[in-house]
Amino acid sequence: MKILLLDLGKIIRGGQRQVFYLARRLMQSPDFEPLVVVPKKAPLTPLLEEAGIPFLTLPTSSDFNPLNIFKLSRIIATHQPAVVHTNDAKGASLAALAKKMLGDFKLVHSRRVSYRLKPGWSKNKYLAGDALVAVSQEICDVLIDSGIPAEKTHTFHSGIDAEMYSTDKHWHPVLTVGAVGALSTQKGFEVLIDALAELKKDTTMPDWQCLIAGDGPLFQELKVKADALGLAESILFLGYRDSREVLPEIDVLTIPSVDGEGSNAVIKEGWASATPVITSDLPSNLELVTHEHDGLVFRNRDAKELATAISRIVNDSQLAKNLVKNGSGTCKKFTDKAMADKYMALYRRLMS
C-alpha cells in the first residue's frame, strides 16, 4: 500500500521527527511503500536521504502557492498513493485542496496542537479528511468540540526511538538545570526564568547553571529578561541544538509549556536519557506524566512551584532516582514502533 506523507515544516521539530519515524517504520514493513513530500531544502531531507527513504520536493512551504498545488497534484496523479497523510496545518490545507481536485485517495490529517479550529477553511480542511489523528486526548476532545465528527477522530500519542538517546551523563562542576524547545510563547520559557530567579533565593541549593537549547522569536526577549533578573551568568542560551546532544549535559529537565501542547517529545526524551523530568500540568502533559512517579508536576505558569520542584529533586536523591527508574518504564509505552503500528492499522481500516 502506497502512503504519501506530506510535511511543509521549515524547521526540525517534534512533528517532523514523527514523519521520519513513521516513514522509517513503513519502509520496514512489507505491506507499505512510503513516499515523503517536503519543500525544497527542508531540514527533514538529510534524515530521509541517510535512511534511504524515498522523497520528492515541492517548490515552497506555502499551502496556497499555485506551484505547490500543481506539483502535489501531479505527484499524487503519478504515484497514486492509497493514503495521503498530512502532518502540519499547511500540509493539511494543501492536501485538502488536492483532495477536492482529485478525490481518489484517502486523506489522513495528524493534529499536534491543542488550539481550537477556527471557522471557515481552518476547520473545513480537516473536515475534508477521512480520518483525523490527534496526538493527545486533549487535542481529540478539542477537535470534536470544534465540530469534527467523533467517528473520524483517533488518538495516537507521538513516539520516540529511545535507542537514539544516551543515558550516560557528562557531569559538570555545578548542577545543571535544562530545557529544550522552540523559544515561542507556548513553551513557557519565561516561567522557567522566573523560577530560576526564585531558585537564587534558595539557600538549600548547590551552585547551579541552566542550559536552554532552542531558537525562535523570543530568543532576544528571554535573554533581556534573564539579564534584568540578574541571571546573565547563570543561564546559557545555546541556540538550536539537537536534544540528543544536550540531554547528557542536564541533571534536571524542565518542561514549562503554558498552552497548545501536543504529545510532548521532550518529556519522553528526558525519560529515555535517564533525566528527572518536571512539567507543567497541561492536560496533554498529564496524559504522559504521573506526579511523583515518573516526573514532578507543577501548576501551569507558577514559577515558585517550578522552583520548589527543582529544589526537591536536587535535595532528594532517592526521589530523583525513582523518577528516572519509573520514567524509563513509562517511556516504553511511547515508542516510534507503537505509534507507527497504530497508523498502519488505521491505513488498513480505511482501505478495507
TORBAMAR-266570 format. One record per residue (C-alpha): x, y, z; residue number from 1. Coordinates in pm, 1 decimal, decimal comma, padded with zeros to 6 digits, always signed. Layout:
! residues N
{{X; Y; Z}; NUM} ...
END
This chain:
! residues 352
{{+00000,0; +00000,0; +00000,0}; 1} {{+00146,5; +00335,8; -00104,7}; 2} {{+00141,6; +00605,6; +00165,7}; 3} {{+00228,4; +00966,7; +00084,8}; 4} {{+00348,1; +01156,8; +00394,3}; 5} {{+00326,2; +01533,6; +00347,8}; 6} {{+00501,7; +01785,8; +00572,7}; 7} {{+00563,3; +02153,5; +00493,1}; 8} {{+00768,5; +02231,6; +00804,0}; 9} {{+01067,9; +02459,8; +00755,2}; 10} {{+01247,9; +02354,7; +01073,5}; 11} {{+01300,0; +02027,1; +01256,0}; 12} {{+01054,9; +01999,5; +01544,7}; 13} {{+00864,8; +01714,5; +01704,2}; 14} {{+00621,6; +01677,1; +01414,0}; 15} {{+00900,0; +01641,0; +01159,4}; 16} {{+01068,6; +01373,6; +01367,7}; 17} {{+00737,6; +01185,9; +01379,8}; 18} {{+00722,7; +01190,5; +00999,0}; 19} {{+01072,0; +01044,0; +00985,1}; 20} {{+00996,8; +00775,3; +01245,3}; 21} {{+00675,8; +00677,4; +01068,5}; 22} {{+00833,4; +00667,0; +00721,6}; 23} {{+01119,3; +00454,5; +00854,3}; 24} {{+00877,0; +00203,7; +01007,0}; 25} {{+00669,9; +00191,6; +00689,0}; 26} {{+00989,2; +00113,7; +00495,8}; 27} {{+01048,6; -00184,5; +00723,7}; 28} {{+00700,6; -00328,1; +00662,4}; 29} {{+00638,6; -00548,6; +00355,8}; 30} {{+00282,2; -00412,7; +00334,2}; 31} {{+00363,3; -00044,1; +00287,4}; 32} {{+00553,6; +00177,4; +00047,5}; 33} {{+00616,8; +00528,8; +00182,7}; 34} {{+00681,7; +00844,8; -00016,5}; 35} {{+00761,1; +01162,3; +00177,5}; 36} {{+00687,4; +01502,0; +00020,4}; 37} {{+00859,2; +01809,5; +00166,7}; 38} {{+00957,2; +02159,3; +00046,0}; 39} {{+01290,9; +02214,9; -00125,5}; 40} {{+01578,1; +02237,4; +00124,2}; 41} {{+01356,7; +02110,0; +00404,6}; 42} {{+01567,0; +02015,5; +00710,6}; 43} {{+01399,7; +01673,8; +00705,0}; 44} {{+01571,9; +01592,3; +00374,1}; 45} {{+01912,0; +01481,1; +00515,2}; 46} {{+01742,1; +01235,6; +00753,1}; 47} {{+01541,0; +01087,2; +00467,0}; 48} {{+01848,0; +01058,7; +00245,0}; 49} {{+02053,6; +00891,4; +00516,8}; 50} {{+01779,7; +00635,0; +00584,8}; 51} {{+01714,5; +00570,8; +00213,2}; 52} {{+01351,2; +00681,1; +00239,4}; 53} {{+01201,7; +00791,5; -00095,9}; 54} {{+01104,5; +01157,6; -00107,3}; 55} {{+01006,0; +01431,5; -00350,1}; 56} {{+01011,6; +01807,9; -00307,6}; 57} {{+00769,7; +02093,8; -00362,2}; 58} {{+00875,5; +02441,4; -00477,4}; 59} {{+00789,9; +02616,8; -00146,9}; 60} {{+00649,2; +02561,7; +00201,9}; 61} {{+00328,6; +02750,8; +00116,7}; 62} {{-00010,8; +02581,8; +00121,3}; 63} {{-00178,3; +02816,2; -00128,3}; 64} {{+00108,3; +02863,1; -00374,7}; 65} {{-00028,0; +02756,4; -00718,3}; 66} {{+00304,1; +02586,5; -00799,7}; 67} {{+00272,4; +02372,8; -00488,7}; 68} {{-00088,7; +02282,4; -00563,8}; 69} {{+00004,7; +02185,4; -00919,8}; 70} {{+00314,8; +01988,8; -00816,2}; 71} {{+00142,3; +01793,6; -00537,5}; 72} {{-00149,2; +01711,1; -00767,9}; 73} {{+00095,4; +01577,3; -01028,8}; 74} {{+00278,3; +01370,9; -00767,1}; 75} {{-00049,1; +01218,6; -00647,7}; 76} {{-00169,3; +01150,3; -01002,8}; 77} {{+00164,0; +00989,5; -01095,3}; 78} {{+00226,4; +00779,1; -00784,7}; 79} {{-00138,0; +00711,3; -00695,6}; 80} {{-00099,7; +00667,5; -00319,9}; 81} {{-00380,0; +00490,7; -00137,0}; 82} {{-00344,6; +00735,9; +00151,5}; 83} {{-00217,0; +01092,4; +00175,4}; 84} {{-00122,4; +01168,5; +00534,3}; 85} {{-00056,7; +01530,7; +00636,3}; 86} {{+00145,8; +01629,6; +00939,7}; 87} {{+00109,8; +02004,9; +00979,6}; 88} {{-00156,1; +02271,9; +00929,7}; 89} {{-00022,9; +02397,7; +00594,5}; 90} {{+00012,0; +02044,1; +00466,0}; 91} {{-00348,4; +01980,9; +00568,1}; 92} {{-00457,1; +02277,9; +00354,5}; 93} {{-00255,7; +02172,0; +00052,3}; 94} {{-00373,9; +01810,2; +00061,3}; 95} {{-00735,9; +01911,9; +00118,6}; 96} {{-00717,5; +02122,8; -00199,0}; 97} {{-00570,4; +01825,6; -00386,6}; 98} {{-00847,6; +01604,7; -00248,9}; 99} {{-01109,1; +01842,8; -00387,1}; 100} {{-00947,4; +01826,6; -00731,9}; 101} {{-00858,8; +01456,5; -00747,4}; 102} {{-01063,8; +01286,2; -00477,8}; 103} {{-00932,8; +00935,4; -00543,0}; 104} {{-00730,9; +00879,5; -00224,1}; 105} {{-00796,2; +00857,5; +00146,6}; 106} {{-00688,0; +01166,3; +00340,6}; 107} {{-00548,1; +01144,0; +00694,7}; 108} {{-00459,3; +01452,7; +00900,0}; 109} {{-00242,1; +01448,0; +01213,1}; 110} {{-00311,4; +01734,4; +01454,6}; 111} {{-00031,5; +01817,2; +01700,6}; 112} {{-00153,5; +02130,0; +01883,0}; 113} {{-00449,4; +02179,4; +02116,5}; 114} {{-00580,5; +02509,0; +01978,8}; 115} {{-00943,4; +02518,6; +01864,2}; 116} {{-01015,2; +02513,5; +01491,6}; 117} {{-01129,2; +02849,3; +01360,4}; 118} {{-01445,6; +02869,0; +01146,3}; 119} {{-01406,5; +02855,1; +00770,3}; 120} {{-01117,6; +02692,4; +00586,7}; 121} {{-00922,9; +02624,1; +00908,3}; 122} {{-01199,4; +02382,4; +01003,9}; 123} {{-01312,6; +02272,2; +00657,2}; 124} {{-00970,9; +02141,0; +00555,0}; 125} {{-00987,6; +01899,2; +00848,0}; 126} {{-01346,5; +01806,5; +00767,8}; 127} {{-01216,9; +01701,8; +00423,6}; 128} {{-01011,0; +01429,3; +00591,6}; 129} {{-01128,4; +01069,1; +00606,6}; 130} {{-00957,6; +01036,6; +00945,3}; 131} {{-00809,5; +01282,8; +01194,4}; 132} {{-00541,8; +01169,0; +01436,4}; 133} {{-00483,0; +01373,9; +01749,4}; 134} {{-00155,0; +01317,9; +01930,2}; 135} {{-00327,4; +01358,0; +02268,5}; 136} {{-00675,5; +01302,2; +02404,1}; 137} {{-00694,7; +01672,6; +02485,0}; 138} {{-00646,0; +01757,1; +02116,6}; 139} {{-00901,9; +01494,4; +02018,6}; 140} {{-01157,9; +01649,8; +02254,8}; 141} {{-01085,6; +01995,9; +02113,6}; 142} {{-01135,4; +01869,0; +01756,3}; 143} {{-01472,4; +01717,1; +01846,1}; 144} {{-01573,7; +02032,4; +02032,5}; 145} {{-01474,7; +02232,1; +01721,7}; 146} {{-01725,1; +02033,2; +01511,7}; 147} {{-01523,3; +01737,6; +01378,8}; 148} {{-01735,8; +01418,3; +01383,4}; 149} {{-01620,3; +01195,3; +01668,3}; 150} {{-01623,9; +00887,3; +01444,0}; 151} {{-01348,6; +01043,6; +01230,3}; 152} {{-01114,8; +01107,2; +01523,5}; 153} {{-00842,5; +00892,0; +01678,9}; 154} {{-00580,7; +00948,4; +01949,2}; 155} {{-00228,2; +00820,3; +01882,3}; 156} {{+00040,3; +00962,6; +02108,6}; 157} {{+00366,2; +01050,8; +01938,4}; 158} {{+00657,5; +00814,3; +01993,5}; 159} {{+01036,0; +00831,1; +02007,4}; 160} {{+01319,7; +00592,2; +01929,6}; 161} {{+01461,7; +00557,6; +02281,2}; 162} {{+01770,6; +00377,7; +02147,2}; 163} {{+01883,6; +00706,9; +01993,5}; 164} {{+01932,8; +00861,5; +02338,9}; 165} {{+02224,3; +00804,7; +02573,5}; 166} {{+02179,8; +00753,1; +02947,9}; 167} {{+02543,6; +00847,7; +03014,4}; 168} {{+02579,2; +01186,1; +03181,3}; 169} {{+02855,5; +01442,0; +03123,0}; 170} {{+02885,2; +01569,9; +03475,8}; 171} {{+02955,3; +01941,0; +03527,7}; 172} {{+03127,0; +02106,5; +03824,7}; 173} {{+02789,2; +02266,1; +03905,4}; 174} {{+02436,3; +02129,5; +03897,8}; 175} {{+02277,6; +02178,9; +03555,3}; 176} {{+01908,8; +02254,6; +03506,9}; 177} {{+01791,7; +02244,8; +03146,7}; 178} {{+01515,0; +02297,2; +02896,0}; 179} {{+01485,0; +02210,6; +02527,2}; 180} {{+01238,4; +02351,3; +02274,4}; 181} {{+01139,8; +02630,9; +02040,5}; 182} {{+01164,9; +02974,2; +02201,8}; 183} {{+00798,9; +03056,2; +02139,5}; 184} {{+00520,4; +03172,1; +02370,1}; 185} {{+00361,0; +02828,1; +02409,2}; 186} {{+00677,3; +02673,2; +02554,3}; 187} {{+00674,3; +02894,1; +02865,9}; 188} {{+01045,4; +02969,5; +02898,7}; 189} {{+00965,6; +03298,7; +03072,5}; 190} {{+00814,2; +03089,5; +03354,3}; 191} {{+01139,6; +02894,7; +03381,8}; 192} {{+01343,5; +03215,7; +03402,6}; 193} {{+01117,0; +03347,2; +03679,5}; 194} {{+01158,2; +03011,9; +03858,3}; 195} {{+01537,3; +03040,4; +03833,1}; 196} {{+01516,7; +03385,9; +03992,8}; 197} {{+01329,7; +03222,7; +04282,0}; 198} {{+01591,1; +02947,4; +04294,4}; 199} {{+01863,0; +03208,7; +04354,4}; 200} {{+01699,8; +03274,2; +04693,5}; 201} {{+01701,0; +02904,2; +04792,5}; 202} {{+01983,4; +02850,1; +05041,5}; 203} {{+01948,6; +02470,4; +05016,3}; 204} {{+02057,0; +02471,5; +04651,6}; 205} {{+02416,1; +02398,5; +04547,1}; 206} {{+02581,5; +02609,9; +04279,7}; 207} {{+02390,3; +02567,0; +03955,2}; 208} {{+02361,3; +02672,9; +03594,1}; 209} {{+02083,0; +02645,5; +03337,7}; 210} {{+02112,1; +02540,8; +02972,5}; 211} {{+01833,1; +02648,9; +02737,3}; 212} {{+01857,8; +02478,3; +02399,1}; 213} {{+01637,2; +02621,3; +02128,1}; 214} {{+01583,0; +02906,5; +01889,2}; 215} {{+01280,2; +03111,5; +01798,7}; 216} {{+01114,0; +03453,5; +01804,9}; 217} {{+01162,3; +03506,5; +02180,9}; 218} {{+01539,5; +03449,6; +02183,4}; 219} {{+01641,0; +03811,3; +02248,4}; 220} {{+01342,2; +03885,6; +02471,4}; 221} {{+01427,4; +03594,4; +02700,9}; 222} {{+01793,2; +03698,4; +02719,2}; 223} {{+01689,4; +04051,5; +02817,5}; 224} {{+01458,1; +03910,0; +03085,5}; 225} {{+01736,8; +03691,8; +03224,6}; 226} {{+01973,5; +03990,9; +03235,1}; 227} {{+01714,1; +04205,6; +03411,6}; 228} {{+01673,7; +03940,2; +03681,9}; 229} {{+02048,0; +03911,3; +03737,4}; 230} {{+02071,9; +03568,6; +03575,1}; 231} {{+02301,4; +03651,5; +03283,8}; 232} {{+02587,9; +03444,1; +03427,0}; 233} {{+02362,1; +03155,0; +03531,4}; 234} {{+02173,0; +03086,5; +03206,0}; 235} {{+02341,1; +02973,2; +02886,0}; 236} {{+02128,1; +03020,3; +02573,8}; 237} {{+02267,3; +02760,9; +02334,6}; 238} {{+02054,6; +02830,7; +02027,8}; 239} {{+01926,3; +02531,9; +01834,1}; 240} {{+02087,1; +02206,7; +01944,9}; 241} {{+01971,4; +01850,1; +01888,0}; 242} {{+01820,9; +01726,3; +02214,3}; 243} {{+02042,6; +01417,3; +02197,9}; 244} {{+02347,5; +01643,0; +02233,3}; 245} {{+02205,7; +01846,9; +02520,6}; 246} {{+02028,9; +01594,7; +02743,5}; 247} {{+02352,5; +01422,4; +02859,9}; 248} {{+02456,3; +01764,2; +02999,0}; 249} {{+02137,3; +01812,6; +03204,9}; 250} {{+02073,4; +01693,8; +03561,8}; 251} {{+01712,4; +01817,5; +03587,8}; 252} {{+01490,6; +01867,3; +03281,8}; 253} {{+01209,1; +02124,0; +03292,0}; 254} {{+00913,9; +02144,4; +03051,4}; 255} {{+00730,3; +02468,3; +03139,5}; 256} {{+00479,7; +02469,4; +02847,3}; 257} {{+00187,7; +02708,6; +02900,5}; 258} {{-00057,6; +02617,8; +02621,6}; 259} {{-00112,8; +02448,8; +02285,1}; 260} {{+00096,7; +02144,7; +02370,5}; 261} {{+00054,0; +01814,2; +02188,5}; 262} {{+00227,2; +01493,3; +02298,0}; 263} {{+00548,8; +01645,0; +02426,6}; 264} {{+00852,1; +01464,1; +02285,0}; 265} {{+01093,9; +01628,6; +02528,5}; 266} {{+00922,7; +01455,2; +02821,9}; 267} {{+00983,8; +01117,6; +02656,5}; 268} {{+01338,4; +01217,2; +02563,4}; 269} {{+01403,3; +01301,5; +02928,1}; 270} {{+01284,7; +00955,3; +03028,4}; 271} {{+01497,5; +00794,5; +02756,3}; 272} {{+01808,9; +00984,1; +02869,7}; 273} {{+01767,3; +00899,9; +03242,0}; 274} {{+01694,0; +01261,1; +03335,2}; 275} {{+01443,0; +01358,9; +03607,9}; 276} {{+01150,1; +01541,9; +03447,2}; 277} {{+00944,6; +01837,0; +03574,4}; 278} {{+00646,0; +01951,4; +03367,4}; 279} {{+00354,2; +02192,5; +03383,0}; 280} {{+00009,9; +02047,6; +03444,6}; 281} {{-00131,8; +02098,9; +03095,2}; 282} {{-00386,3; +01820,1; +03025,9}; 283} {{-00172,6; +01674,0; +02746,1}; 284} {{+00132,3; +01659,7; +02976,5}; 285} {{-00075,4; +01481,6; +03240,8}; 286} {{-00160,1; +01214,6; +02982,4}; 287} {{+00211,1; +01128,7; +02995,0}; 288} {{+00343,8; +01212,7; +03341,6}; 289} {{+00218,1; +01081,1; +03674,6}; 290} {{+00316,1; +01318,6; +03955,5}; 291} {{+00586,3; +01182,3; +04186,3}; 292} {{+00602,3; +00856,7; +03988,7}; 293} {{+00783,7; +00933,5; +03661,4}; 294} {{+00806,7; +01311,3; +03696,5}; 295} {{+00705,6; +01609,3; +03905,6}; 296} {{+00415,3; +01830,9; +03800,5}; 297} {{+00369,4; +02198,4; +03883,6}; 298} {{+00074,8; +02431,5; +03826,9}; 299} {{+00085,1; +02597,1; +03487,6}; 300} {{+00263,7; +02936,3; +03493,7}; 301} {{+00350,1; +02900,1; +03864,2}; 302} {{+00720,1; +02988,6; +03873,1}; 303} {{+00750,9; +02945,9; +04250,6}; 304} {{+00609,6; +02595,0; +04231,0}; 305} {{+00850,5; +02509,3; +03948,7}; 306} {{+01140,7; +02637,1; +04159,9}; 307} {{+01023,6; +02422,3; +04451,6}; 308} {{+01005,9; +02114,9; +04226,3}; 309} {{+01363,4; +02171,4; +04105,2}; 310} {{+01481,5; +02206,9; +04463,6}; 311} {{+01300,5; +01886,6; +04566,1}; 312} {{+01477,9; +01679,5; +04302,4}; 313} {{+01816,3; +01832,4; +04378,4}; 314} {{+01785,0; +01776,8; +04751,9}; 315} {{+01622,5; +01431,9; +04746,5}; 316} {{+01847,0; +01187,7; +04563,4}; 317} {{+01609,7; +00894,9; +04621,1}; 318} {{+01321,9; +01086,4; +04461,7}; 319} {{+01543,3; +01166,3; +04161,6}; 320} {{+01643,5; +00800,3; +04124,3}; 321} {{+01280,8; +00683,7; +04144,9}; 322} {{+01167,9; +00934,8; +03882,8}; 323} {{+01442,5; +00818,5; +03646,5}; 324} {{+01368,8; +00449,2; +03701,3}; 325} {{+00992,5; +00485,3; +03657,8}; 326} {{+01034,0; +00722,9; +03364,4}; 327} {{+01237,9; +00461,1; +03182,4}; 328} {{+00949,5; +00218,1; +03224,5}; 329} {{+00686,4; +00467,9; +03109,7}; 330} {{+00894,2; +00555,6; +02803,5}; 331} {{+00840,9; +00201,9; +02670,0}; 332} {{+00472,8; +00285,9; +02615,3}; 333} {{+00560,5; +00570,0; +02378,5}; 334} {{+00790,4; +00419,6; +02116,9}; 335} {{+00807,9; +00502,2; +01747,3}; 336} {{+00706,8; +00141,7; +01676,1}; 337} {{+00391,2; +00163,9; +01889,4}; 338} {{+00297,8; +00489,3; +01715,6}; 339} {{+00362,6; +00352,7; +01366,2}; 340} {{+00170,1; +00030,4; +01432,2}; 341} {{-00140,3; +00235,3; +01513,8}; 342} {{-00111,0; +00435,1; +01192,3}; 343} {{-00061,6; +00119,5; +00984,5}; 344} {{-00373,2; -00033,0; +01138,6}; 345} {{-00564,5; +00286,7; +01054,9}; 346} {{-00445,6; +00281,6; +00692,3}; 347} {{-00563,5; -00079,0; +00658,1}; 348} {{-00905,7; +00004,4; +00804,8}; 349} {{-00950,1; +00297,2; +00568,0}; 350} {{-00874,9; +00077,3; +00265,0}; 351} {{-01078,2; -00225,3; +00374,1}; 352} 
END
